């Protein structure tokens, strides 16, 4: 059992808004901090994850990133990874101040897609974090740019960024581009059908971001923080057919990460954690948090099976 309330907290001179979940039978409790990926809102299935975490005995803070959803900030619909890293650190400070509900020494992070990269950066630079779950994570903006653009397009892209900067400097609105499309003939950041279904499942979601969001993302390198995260435990939930945040790069990040760490490979593309593979992803995350936030002894099914097999042979 748990309660959920609307909540807001201030970072810089803007307010971030979201939900706060409190378990009924444990106080103070560990707290998990969650926010969504590139342009997505908290209504994109985060309540389902947060509910399960709260039912497992943890407080949960879920909020919209600055410039999106119910949170403040301008320009609207602009993704700014450095600001998001800063905001998540403020979120840690905020929940640590909720001393009646939250155990300030038991803070977990959960990130998915773009915010999967944000939690890597925060955990690598803020040792208040007790453990991390990163789901289908964004690992390298530079790599993603190279994979998405042919060399003959690089100069064109650079000129678009420069033109946008000039427009904004002269007081014009930022250039906007669509995030998804269901028309293969039209341009968008993501053009696979599962991306379109995922994002448009929330009717209030605006299908656009600033062009600078793409430029900012291309300069964001979560992989640079990987080796700094240890000894904070990190769980990687990686889709084996991810073409948005490529599987091979997530596996590389896992290889570079120091112990303690764990990798769970799930079947499907970038968007299966929210529906088809939801149970696997949320259950593995709950086990990770139970071990490192609730201090429960967890026996992995694989380890249990191996032990039983050895016992049967004796």
Secondary structure as UniProt FT lines:
FT   STRAND          2..11
FT   TURN            12..13
FT   STRAND          14..23
FT   STRAND          29..35
FT   TURN            38..39
FT   TURN            42..45
FT   HELIX           46..55
FT   TURN            56..57
FT   STRAND          59..63
FT   TURN            66..67
FT   TURN            69..70
FT   TURN            76..77
FT   HELIX           81..96
FT   TURN            99..101
FT   STRAND          102..112
FT   HELIX           114..125
FT   TURN            127..128
FT   STRAND          129..135
FT   HELIX           141..148
FT   HELIX           151..169
FT   TURN            170..171
FT   STRAND          176..177
FT   TURN            184..185
FT   HELIX           193..199
FT   TURN            200..201
FT   TURN            203..204
FT   STRAND          209..210
FT   HELIX           211..218
FT   HELIX           222..228
FT   TURN            230..231
FT   STRAND          233..239
FT   TURN            240..241
FT   TURN            243..246
FT   HELIX           247..256
FT   STRAND          261..266
FT   TURN            270..271
FT   HELIX           272..274
FT   TURN            275..277
FT   HELIX           278..292
FT   HELIX           301..313
//
